Amino acid sequence: MNVNETAKAISDMSIRGAGRIARAGASALHDFASGYKGSDMNSFRKDLKDAMSMILGSRPTAVSLWNGVQASVRGVDEVSSVKDAVSLIRSNADAFVKASEKAVETISRIGAKRIRDGDNVLTHCNSSAAIGAIIEAHRQGRKIKVFATESRPWRQGILTVNDLARAGVDTTLIIDSAVRSVMDRIDVVMVGADTVTAQGTLVNKIGTSQVALAANEARVPFVVCTETYKFSPMTLFGDTVTIEERDDVEIVRPGEVPSSVRIFNPVFDTTPAKYIDAFVTEVGVIHPASVYDVIIKQFGNKIFDSRE
Ligand code: RUB
């Protein structure tokens, strides 16, 4: 898929979920490089910058997209020919996609250990990392029941219950406002992440923080399954995470409410570190206070102090 098509598919949510959009962004840069015709390095750099901006502009919240794009172009500044730049981007992007898929597999294996035989698990939205862990626990023979929220307004919960039912998991769909009602039956909450800040704050699908509050009040462990490329290096430097707001029409039909009524449709929310028991990552299970160290270790001298 070319850069324009990918950016459009990400912004209209045909491709969605933080891991998937990161892989799509990297793959689009791979295809951009593969199809590049010119040989002038200055033009290449400019065209690459435009391609990167287009991909990065497609959804603002998930840092996975930024990290996937940065990983794909790493080292390009140091090469002097288009041929070398093309081959570098192709191999970087391939490596990112492969590592990203491998990370989800590892997280599934590690995360499954947090689910015991007989557990009732609650999940929110549609996270491939969280679903991977749940399905792995089921595959290993643990008898589990899963409650999945509908996740208004896009109803990603429908995808989740389909994924789980297809894998043979005992699955119950609930509306978002039923979370508190079922919480006393839940043994562990497992969700994914769009972005994790250096301070251990989780940014994930709108409603996640309410789930975390309800879990905290009921003393239910709240576990986040996340690849480390969802950790945000720029939050080390004080950058805040932009919370995407989407169109009114996702919430109300035209004419359904008076035009004087304002509609607020934030897509993600933030859950403070104190409500999070563990981040399950491909480098192991870590406490929110350790996110900072992992960012330093993973990104090292490649840390950028802004998105530019
Ligand atoms: C999806 C969402 C998911 C995370 C993690 O939101 O909030 O929990 O992206 O998903 P949207 P994954 O549907 O708006 O993209 O674990 O698959 O990366």
Residues whose N, C-alpha, C, O or C-beta is under 5 A from the ligand:
A	BS01	RUB	R16 G17 A18 G19 R20 H124 C125 N126 S127 S128 A129 A130 Q156 G192 A193 D194 N204 K205 C225
